[in-house]
Amino acid sequence: MFNPLIKKYADVLVDYSTKVKENDLVIIYARGYEAQPLVKEIFKACLIKGANPIVRTSMDEISETFIKYANNNQLNYIDEMTKIEVEKADVMIFIGAPSNIKNLANADSAKMAIRSKASQPVLSRRLERSANNEMRWVIADYPTNALAQEASMSLEEYSEFLINSCYLDLDNPTEKWIEIDVEQKRLAEILNKTSKLRITGDKTDITFSTAGRIWVPCSGNMNFPDGEIFTSPVEDSATGKIYFDFPQNYHGSTAREVYLTLEKGKVVEASAEIGNEFLQNMLNMDAGSRFVGEIAIGTNDRIQNVTGNILFDEKIGGSIHMALGSSYPEAGGKNKSGLHWDMIKNMKPKENLEGGKIYADDKLIYKNGKFVI
């Protein structure tokens, strides 16, 4: 990415996504040294706003070393500085620029589950403060060879893909995201008047109660790029079967051909053709990991293919995703877990198969990857 685009990217994240203002404590988390150009522009933009930015950096190798050598006490330890930051920050900006997205692919998944469970209170507190409008945050990526390779693209192709997905190719991307926000809110308002959601499709027929829950429109505020409408269903309501045809990536590991059966909100049967042991370890993480924390509909038509990066893949236009584990307080969710694994399902027609359908209160609202309302 060249400098004018990087500045435009930073300005959108600071001005639009997190609305940084004077005296805000802004913590910028950067994963990977390649994010330096974007982090520098974000840091500068925050200073110009009169905010107080702090930069925190990490390396891929650190997490790998930690999981490999940490004992149970260390896996369960959360340092006080991390707790203070999540309590005091007005804004958190997370920039991913991994040099190796598979660094944890062969890590001990049981130890990873312990660490995720220990981190759950910090994640819950961040989501709680966000839901209470006490803190704003956004997750974004900077193009790297690792991300490009996982997406089967060159670095130049991946950079163009990111730019287009974020509408950074436009003179005024913020204007476009505001336009998207209007349509997302329209759809959310319709869904907020319903109380039951049913999804059908390839090896899938599953029903959720959304009574009393809130559908949240997403248009570049907490994720960038964005493009989804989500809610947290009633915790004991998910009933039926669902099949995920796309590869399901989580913390550098992959499960393929995932098939789940749920009763009274809980996964009672689960299998994966590839990565089944990892799937089972994640499902057994804690008391909340087998329950549904989120159901969402992807709406970004500039993203059409799986890249192996959940920030983009869950937004695929013509897809839905269901997250197992922690739910979102702003949607009314109450499930707590160290897990939040977004599993993506294609809803568009494919060879010899019709596309999926979504019914709200038994009325067809979505067919073959598109809303029909």
C-alpha positions as CSV (number, residue, x, y, z in Angstrom):
1,M,0.0,0.0,0.0
2,F,1.3,3.4,-0.9
3,N,1.3,6.5,1.4
4,P,-1.9,8.3,0.3
5,L,-3.9,5.1,0.7
6,I,-2.4,4.4,4.1
7,K,-3.3,7.9,5.3
8,K,-6.8,7.5,4.0
9,Y,-7.0,4.1,5.7
10,A,-5.8,5.6,9.0
11,D,-8.2,8.5,8.8
12,V,-11.2,6.3,8.3
13,L,-10.3,4.1,11.3
14,V,-9.7,7.2,13.5
15,D,-12.4,9.6,12.3
16,Y,-15.2,7.2,11.3
17,S,-14.7,3.7,13.0
18,T,-13.6,4.9,16.4
19,K,-14.4,8.6,16.4
20,V,-11.3,9.5,18.3
21,K,-11.6,12.8,20.1
22,E,-9.5,15.1,22.3
23,N,-8.1,13.6,25.5
24,D,-9.1,10.0,24.6
25,L,-6.7,7.3,25.7
26,V,-6.2,5.3,22.5
27,I,-4.4,2.0,22.7
28,I,-3.1,0.8,19.3
29,Y,-2.3,-2.9,19.2
30,A,-0.1,-4.0,16.3
31,R,0.5,-7.7,15.5
32,G,3.5,-7.8,13.3
33,Y,6.2,-5.3,12.3
34,E,4.9,-5.0,8.8
35,A,2.0,-2.9,10.1
36,Q,4.4,-0.1,11.0
37,P,3.3,2.3,8.2
38,L,-0.4,2.1,9.1
39,V,0.3,2.3,12.9
40,K,2.4,5.4,12.4
41,E,-0.4,7.1,10.5
42,I,-3.0,6.1,13.1
43,F,-0.7,7.4,15.9
44,K,-0.2,10.7,14.0
45,A,-3.9,11.1,13.3
46,C,-4.7,10.5,17.0
47,L,-2.1,13.2,18.1
48,I,-3.6,15.7,15.6
49,K,-7.0,15.0,17.3
50,G,-5.5,15.9,20.7
51,A,-5.8,12.3,21.9
52,N,-3.3,10.3,23.9
53,P,-2.2,7.3,21.8
54,I,-0.1,4.4,23.1
55,V,1.3,1.7,20.8
56,R,1.5,-2.0,21.9
57,T,3.2,-4.5,19.6
58,S,3.5,-8.2,19.5
59,M,5.2,-10.9,17.4
60,D,3.7,-14.1,16.0
61,E,6.5,-16.1,17.6
62,I,5.7,-14.9,21.1
63,S,2.3,-16.6,21.2
64,E,3.8,-19.8,19.8
65,T,6.5,-19.9,22.5
66,F,4.0,-19.1,25.2
67,I,1.7,-22.0,24.3
68,K,4.6,-24.4,24.0
69,Y,6.4,-23.6,27.3
70,A,3.8,-22.1,29.7
71,N,2.6,-24.3,32.6
72,N,-1.0,-24.3,33.8
73,N,-0.4,-21.4,36.3
74,Q,1.1,-19.3,33.5
75,L,-1.7,-20.3,31.0
76,N,-4.3,-19.0,33.6
77,Y,-2.4,-15.8,34.5
78,I,-3.7,-12.5,33.1
79,D,-1.3,-9.6,33.8
80,E,-2.6,-6.6,35.6
81,M,-1.6,-4.2,32.8
82,T,-3.9,-5.9,30.4
83,K,-6.8,-5.6,32.9
84,I,-6.0,-1.9,33.5
85,E,-5.9,-1.2,29.8
86,V,-9.3,-2.7,29.1
87,E,-10.8,-0.7,32.0
88,K,-9.2,2.6,31.2
89,A,-9.0,2.8,27.4
90,D,-11.5,5.1,25.5
91,V,-10.5,3.6,22.2
92,M,-8.8,0.3,21.2
93,I,-7.5,-0.1,17.6
94,F,-6.2,-3.6,16.7
95,I,-4.1,-3.9,13.5
96,G,-3.2,-7.3,12.2
97,A,-0.2,-7.8,10.0
98,P,0.9,-11.4,10.6
99,S,4.1,-12.8,9.1
100,N,2.8,-16.4,9.7
101,I,-0.8,-17.1,10.2
102,K,-0.1,-20.8,10.8
103,N,2.3,-20.4,13.7
104,L,-0.2,-22.0,16.1
105,A,-1.5,-24.7,13.7
106,N,0.4,-27.4,15.5
107,A,0.2,-26.0,19.0
108,D,-1.4,-28.0,21.8
109,S,-5.1,-27.2,21.3
110,A,-5.8,-28.3,24.9
111,K,-3.4,-25.6,26.2
112,M,-4.9,-23.1,23.8
113,A,-8.3,-23.8,25.2
114,I,-7.0,-23.2,28.8
115,R,-5.6,-19.9,27.7
116,S,-8.7,-18.8,25.9
117,K,-10.8,-19.7,29.0
118,A,-8.5,-17.6,31.2
119,S,-8.8,-14.7,28.8
120,Q,-12.6,-14.7,28.8
121,P,-13.2,-12.2,31.6
122,V,-11.0,-9.6,29.8
123,L,-12.9,-10.2,26.5
124,S,-16.2,-10.0,28.3
125,R,-15.3,-6.7,30.0
126,R,-14.2,-5.2,26.7
127,L,-17.5,-6.2,25.1
128,E,-19.4,-4.9,28.2
129,R,-17.8,-1.5,28.1
130,S,-18.4,-1.3,24.3
131,A,-22.1,-2.2,24.8
132,N,-22.3,0.5,27.4
133,N,-20.7,3.1,25.1
134,E,-17.8,3.5,27.5
135,M,-15.2,2.4,24.9
136,R,-14.9,2.2,21.1
137,W,-12.8,-0.3,19.2
138,V,-12.0,-1.5,15.7
139,I,-10.1,-4.5,14.2
140,A,-8.4,-4.0,10.9
141,D,-5.6,-5.6,8.9
142,Y,-2.5,-4.5,6.9
143,P,-1.7,-6.6,3.9
144,T,1.2,-9.0,4.3
145,N,2.6,-11.9,2.3
146,A,1.3,-14.4,4.9
147,L,-2.3,-13.1,4.4
148,A,-1.9,-13.0,0.6
149,Q,-0.5,-16.6,0.5
150,E,-3.4,-17.9,2.6
151,A,-5.8,-16.3,0.2
152,S,-3.9,-17.7,-2.8
153,M,-3.1,-14.2,-4.0
154,S,0.0,-12.2,-4.7
155,L,0.7,-9.4,-2.2
156,E,-0.4,-6.8,-4.9
157,E,-3.6,-8.7,-5.5
158,Y,-4.3,-9.0,-1.8
159,S,-3.7,-5.3,-1.2
160,E,-6.1,-4.5,-4.0
161,F,-8.6,-6.9,-2.5
162,L,-8.3,-5.3,1.0
163,I,-8.6,-1.8,-0.6
164,N,-11.8,-2.8,-2.5
165,S,-13.3,-4.6,0.5
166,C,-12.9,-1.5,2.6
167,Y,-14.1,0.9,-0.2
168,L,-10.7,2.7,0.1
169,D,-10.7,2.9,-3.7
170,L,-13.3,5.6,-3.4
171,D,-12.5,9.3,-3.0
172,N,-14.7,9.3,0.2
173,P,-15.0,5.9,1.7
174,T,-16.7,7.3,4.8
175,E,-19.5,8.5,2.7
176,K,-20.0,5.0,1.3
177,W,-19.9,3.4,4.8
178,I,-22.6,5.9,5.9
179,E,-24.7,4.8,2.9
180,I,-24.2,1.1,3.8
181,D,-25.2,1.9,7.4
182,V,-28.6,3.2,6.3
183,E,-29.4,-0.1,4.5
184,Q,-28.0,-2.2,7.3
185,K,-30.2,-0.4,9.8
186,R,-33.2,-0.9,7.5
187,L,-32.7,-4.6,7.5
188,A,-32.0,-4.7,11.3
189,E,-35.2,-2.8,12.0
190,I,-37.2,-5.4,10.1
191,L,-35.5,-8.3,11.9
192,N,-36.0,-6.6,15.3
193,K,-39.7,-7.0,14.9
194,T,-39.4,-10.8,14.6
195,S,-38.7,-13.5,17.2
196,K,-37.8,-16.7,15.4
197,L,-35.2,-17.4,12.7
198,R,-34.9,-20.6,10.7
199,I,-32.1,-21.3,8.3
200,T,-32.3,-24.1,5.7
201,G,-29.8,-25.3,3.1
202,D,-27.4,-28.1,2.3
203,K,-27.6,-30.6,5.2
204,T,-29.1,-27.7,7.3
205,D,-32.3,-27.0,9.0
206,I,-31.9,-25.1,12.3
207,T,-34.1,-22.7,14.3
208,F,-33.3,-20.0,16.8
209,S,-35.3,-17.8,19.1
210,T,-34.4,-14.2,18.8
211,A,-37.2,-13.0,21.1
212,G,-36.1,-10.0,23.1
213,R,-32.7,-9.9,21.3
214,I,-31.4,-7.0,19.2
215,W,-30.1,-7.3,15.6
216,V,-27.1,-5.1,15.3
217,P,-26.2,-3.5,11.9
218,C,-22.5,-3.4,11.2
219,S,-21.0,-0.8,8.8
220,G,-17.3,-0.2,9.7
221,N,-17.4,0.6,13.3
222,M,-15.9,-2.4,15.1
223,N,-14.6,-4.3,12.1
224,F,-13.0,-2.9,9.0
225,P,-13.9,-4.0,6.5
226,D,-17.4,-4.7,7.6
227,G,-20.8,-5.9,6.3
228,E,-22.9,-8.1,8.5
229,I,-26.1,-8.0,10.6
230,F,-25.9,-10.1,13.7
231,T,-27.7,-11.0,16.9
232,S,-27.1,-13.3,19.9
233,P,-30.0,-15.8,20.0
234,V,-31.7,-17.0,23.1
235,E,-29.2,-19.3,24.7
236,D,-31.3,-22.5,25.0
237,S,-33.1,-22.1,21.7
238,A,-30.9,-23.3,18.9
239,T,-32.4,-26.6,17.6
240,G,-31.5,-28.6,14.5
241,K,-28.6,-29.4,12.2
242,I,-26.1,-27.2,10.4
243,Y,-23.4,-28.0,7.9
244,F,-20.5,-25.6,7.2
245,D,-19.0,-26.2,3.7
246,F,-16.3,-23.5,3.9
247,P,-13.0,-24.1,5.8
248,Q,-13.4,-23.0,9.4
249,N,-10.3,-21.2,10.6
250,Y,-9.6,-20.4,14.3
251,H,-6.3,-19.4,15.8
252,G,-4.2,-20.7,12.9
253,S,-5.9,-24.1,12.9
254,T,-8.6,-25.3,10.4
255,A,-11.6,-27.6,10.6
256,R,-13.2,-28.7,7.3
257,E,-16.6,-30.2,6.6
258,V,-18.0,-29.3,10.0
259,Y,-21.4,-30.8,10.9
260,L,-23.2,-29.9,14.1
261,T,-26.4,-31.0,15.8
262,L,-27.9,-28.8,18.5
263,E,-30.6,-29.4,21.0
264,K,-31.9,-26.7,23.4
265,G,-29.1,-24.4,22.3
266,K,-26.3,-26.8,22.9
267,V,-24.1,-28.7,20.5
268,V,-24.7,-32.3,21.3
269,E,-23.0,-33.8,18.2
270,A,-20.1,-32.5,16.3
271,S,-17.8,-33.8,13.6
272,A,-15.2,-32.5,11.1
273,E,-13.6,-34.4,8.2
274,I,-10.3,-32.6,8.9
275,G,-9.4,-31.0,12.3
276,N,-11.9,-33.0,14.4
277,E,-9.6,-33.2,17.4
278,F,-9.1,-29.5,17.4
279,L,-12.9,-29.0,17.0
280,Q,-13.6,-31.2,20.0
281,N,-11.0,-29.5,22.2
282,M,-12.5,-26.1,21.4
283,L,-16.1,-27.3,22.1
284,N,-14.9,-28.7,25.5
285,M,-13.2,-25.4,26.5
286,D,-15.7,-24.4,29.1
287,A,-19.4,-24.4,30.1
288,G,-20.4,-21.9,27.4
289,S,-18.4,-23.1,24.4
290,R,-21.1,-25.5,23.1
291,F,-23.7,-22.8,23.0
292,V,-24.4,-20.3,20.2
293,G,-23.1,-16.8,20.9
294,E,-24.0,-15.2,17.5
295,I,-25.9,-15.7,14.3
296,A,-25.2,-13.3,11.5
297,I,-25.7,-12.6,7.8
298,G,-22.8,-11.4,5.6
299,T,-23.6,-8.5,3.3
300,N,-20.3,-7.3,1.8
301,D,-20.7,-8.1,-1.9
302,R,-17.1,-7.0,-2.5
303,I,-16.0,-10.1,-0.6
304,Q,-16.9,-13.3,-2.5
305,N,-14.3,-15.9,-1.7
306,V,-12.8,-17.4,1.4
307,T,-9.4,-16.0,2.2
308,G,-8.6,-17.8,5.5
309,N,-9.0,-14.5,7.3
310,I,-12.1,-14.4,9.5
311,L,-12.2,-10.6,9.5
312,F,-13.1,-10.8,5.8
313,D,-14.6,-14.2,5.4
314,E,-17.5,-13.7,7.9
315,K,-18.6,-10.6,5.8
316,I,-18.8,-12.6,2.5
317,G,-21.9,-11.4,0.6
318,G,-24.2,-14.5,0.3
319,S,-23.0,-16.2,3.5
320,I,-24.2,-16.6,7.1
321,H,-22.0,-17.4,10.1
322,M,-22.8,-18.9,13.5
323,A,-20.4,-18.3,16.4
324,L,-20.0,-20.9,19.1
325,G,-19.1,-19.4,22.5
326,S,-19.3,-15.9,23.9
327,S,-22.2,-13.7,22.9
328,Y,-22.6,-10.0,22.5
329,P,-24.1,-7.9,25.4
330,E,-25.3,-5.2,22.9
331,A,-27.4,-7.8,21.2
332,G,-28.8,-9.1,24.6
333,G,-26.5,-12.1,24.7
334,K,-25.8,-13.7,28.0
335,N,-23.5,-16.6,27.1
336,K,-19.9,-16.4,28.4
337,S,-17.0,-18.4,27.1
338,G,-13.4,-18.1,26.2
339,L,-14.4,-19.3,22.7
340,H,-15.9,-17.2,20.0
341,W,-15.5,-19.3,16.8
342,D,-17.3,-17.8,13.8
343,M,-18.2,-20.7,11.4
344,I,-19.2,-19.6,7.9
345,K,-21.8,-21.2,5.6
346,N,-22.3,-20.5,1.9
347,M,-25.9,-19.6,1.1
348,K,-25.5,-19.1,-2.7
349,P,-26.5,-21.8,-5.2
350,K,-23.7,-24.1,-6.2
351,E,-23.4,-27.1,-8.6
352,N,-26.5,-29.3,-8.3
353,L,-27.6,-27.5,-5.1
354,E,-30.1,-24.7,-4.5
355,G,-29.0,-21.9,-2.3
356,G,-30.0,-21.5,1.4
357,K,-33.0,-19.8,2.7
358,I,-33.8,-17.8,5.9
359,Y,-37.2,-17.4,7.4
360,A,-38.2,-14.9,10.1
361,D,-41.4,-15.8,11.9
362,D,-42.0,-18.3,9.1
363,K,-41.8,-15.6,6.4
364,L,-39.1,-16.0,3.7
365,I,-36.7,-13.1,3.9
366,Y,-33.6,-14.4,2.3
367,K,-32.9,-16.7,-0.6
368,N,-29.9,-17.8,-2.6
369,G,-27.5,-15.4,-0.9
370,K,-29.8,-12.3,-1.1
371,F,-32.4,-10.6,1.1
372,V,-35.9,-10.6,-0.5
373,I,-37.3,-7.9,1.7
